Every structure is written in C-alpha cells, then in structure tokens.
C-alpha cells in the first residue's frame, strides 16, 4: 500500500511539471519530439511561414513613426509652455519629424521628467529650476545628464489680487496659490516671494481652481510665473474686481531674476488703459537628456534640432506666440552643456549671415557693410564696457579691465551694468535688455548699451540667431543716451531725412560710419 501511494505521488508530480517545461500543456515541443528514424525519411519539421506583405508594411510604418517622433514635456493647460509646444508641433511637422507635446506640471517637474521619465525627449525648464535640480542631493552628475538645446524666452511673474490690495506686501500672512505642486510657478513663485521677504500661506491647486477660489474670496492672490500673455489669465472673467499687482525689483533678486513689465495691452481686464506695472522674470531653457551620440534617441533629438534651428524664422510669424521674438538660439546657459548636435549646428553655421531686423531701403546698403566701430566704450563714464565679447569661432571683442569684479560689491547701477555685460557675453540678448531697460531710466550708459542690443549694425557683429533688431527703437535710445551726456551716441544717430533722396555714402557719413575721432 505504501509503495502504491509513493508511486501515485510521483506520477502526479511528473504530470504537473511536464507542461511547465514544454511550454504547451499536455504536448511535447518540437525539440522534444523524436525524429523519424525510418531510412531515407528526413525528420518532419513544420514550415516557417513568411510574414505577409501587409505585416511587413505595418512593421515599417511602426518603425518610421517611432524613429521620427520626439516628445516635449510642456506645462499645464492654459499655460505658455503648452502653447509653445503646440507651435513646435505645427511648425516642424513633416514626413521626417513629428513633435508630440506632453501635458506636464511645468518647469519644476520637467527637469526631473527629462532625466528619469521614460519616453520624454525634451522639455521646458527654467534657469532657477536647473539650479534647484543641481542642488538636489539625490541626483548624481546632473550636469552630465541634462543638456540644453537653446536658451528661450523669459517668463514673467503675475500676481492677481482683489483691488483692495494695492501693495504686494499686503499679502504677508495671507493665503496665496502657487499652482500645482512641482510646477514652475510653485518653485519660482515661492523663490521670488522669498527674495522679496514676503511670507505667505502657500496653497497648491491648479490655476482654474485657484482663480475660482479667488473670486469666492477663499484666496487673497493667485500667482502665475509664465510668459506673457498667459491664456488662463487673459480669459479670466473677474469683472472689475481684480488686478495685477506691481512687483519691485530689489537687490536681493538682482543676481537671479530679471526686471520686467506688464502692460494694458497684455491684460486689458487686469491692467487699466495706459498703465504699465513692474514685475520680475526668469529665463526659460529647452532641455534635453544627454543621450549617447550613436543611440536612436540622440538621433531623434538631432533631427529635431536641425528642423527647429533651420525653420526658426517661421516661429516669428504673427500666428505664433510673440515670445519667440525674444529667442537668440546662439545664447549660452553658463554652467550647463549644450546638446552636442545643437552645438555642432551652430558652429557649422557661425559665418552665415543672419537677420538684422527692421532695416530697409538706403539703410540696408550701409548696415550690411563691414562694420566700423570707432567708439571707445571705456570713455562712456566710469562704467563697464558696452561691447559684449560673445563666444564665437574667432576672437571677439574683449571685456575691458575697467569692468567691476563680481566680488567688489559695485553700486546698484554698476551692479546692473556688470550683469548686463555678463549676459551679453553669453549671448543672452533678451535678458540683457531687461536689465538695461530698468537701468536706463537713470543711466545714460545703460541707454547706450540698450540701443546697441536693438541696433541692426551691432547685432550683425554678434552671433545672433533669432532675436530681431529694431532700427527705430535703437535710434530713439541713442537719442536718450545723447541727452544724458553720452557724446559718442551722436556717432550712432542717423539724420538721414528722406531715405529715398540720399545716397549710401551720405547716409554713412550722417551716421558717423567712416568718421574718425
């Protein structure tokens, strides 16, 4: 009896294990099936079925679609990043490239998504959130894994509150929303308030919900850090009960953020007609993971870079977000590495002519000539040089030794001018313009330097790709500098009268080109 019991147990164990080994319950696999040993008869083998033409074609479609598609993690609905990602998708879409925008939380989370989230190729991040990522002790080699494709535009701080709040300092101790946790507004907005020494009761809810709570009186203010105009704010239906608060540019934020303005034209419902308010801004960057150069993911991003850079003029069309006009593709992000394919693209085209902005008629004849700069910037008062030494393939103008050291604690004006020079050296034209616009209210030197950032003749000398000049604005700013006592500005002002009646030579002489000091 005992022997029979052992036999039955063994038989059951063998029966249960056999299907698991063969992969097919109750049947032998082809490998296990014995061959026919009959003389002259080959072992029977099943025929391998070739894939049909339709299956092969479908496989080819799948391969091509995945090879030509890149994902861009953007921001929350109604935000500028999502609209900018939409511009990327529409402008760059063709048979060789598809850009797939991904709804994200914003700049704060995006840098982590680029680094760790499978399937994310690119994303909108900010200069300060990159620094936040760098300081995260959980992250190993952040500079090695995160790169940038281009320094993009600036995002402005918006603080919406009831009209009975007239000063941002009145928000101290009150409930203020900073969008969802992990968003760019969550990090940058809190950082800006900290720099202003304003402590509030921070709340994290999505912007539509926050605006609804604001209308119901459950929040004192809603903060949004995004590139103007922000759709969710332009469509905000608050009647005449709410407005945008002015934000001061104080010394504690000078090294991290930019001064900025918001106008009635940006938000007709939130800013009174004819009014302009001051605020802060932060730089945005298009980031990418640093894939190995021979990988398929690297090749996808390289394909995107070529299309984005080559077709960038299409982003300046009126149908696209106006913030694209601030972008200089050649601008650098100090402390971070540019994606290799982007760096190679710029270096290979450094000598190609670039747009010089709004220059027409007789002006173009001499603007496009070899520039002659006979102004010694060291004599423009005792301040840093106005001549930026931008990185380029050949040696550029050097920064004068009269520029104050960052550690010398210069005066407020000198500190602003020194930072503007640093930004210009990195090619950050839009960032430098923000600093100089603020400083030019009190400084003739700043007005002169600001004029140069709009002067098509100067932009033609710098590695600029994207950002446009404005002839009329540069002339007006040179005029302001001249009124402030900067005599050299007269050499940049063109008294051409009727352009159609003058020759290129007379225009050159009237603009100081070719003259000697």
Secondary structure by P-SEA (a helix, b strand, c coil): caaaaaaaaaaaaaaaacccccccccccccccccccccccccccccccccccaaaaaaaaaaaaaaaabbbbbbbccccaaaaaaaaaaaaaccccbbbbbbbcccccaaaaaaacccccccccccaaaaaaaaacccccccccccccccbbbbbbbbbbbccccccccccccccccccccccccaaaaaaaaaaaccccccccccaaaaaaaaaaccccccccccccccccccccccccccbbbbbbbcccccccccccccccccccccccccbbbbbbbbbbbbcccccccccaaaaaaaaaaaaaaaaccccccccccccccccccccccccccccaaaaaaaaaccccccccccccaaaaaaaacccccccccccccccccccccccccccccccccccccccccccaaaaaaaaaaaaaaacaaaaaaaaaaaaccccaaaaaaaaaaacaaaaaacccccbbbbaaaaaaaaaaaaaacccccccccccccccccccaaaaaaaacccccc
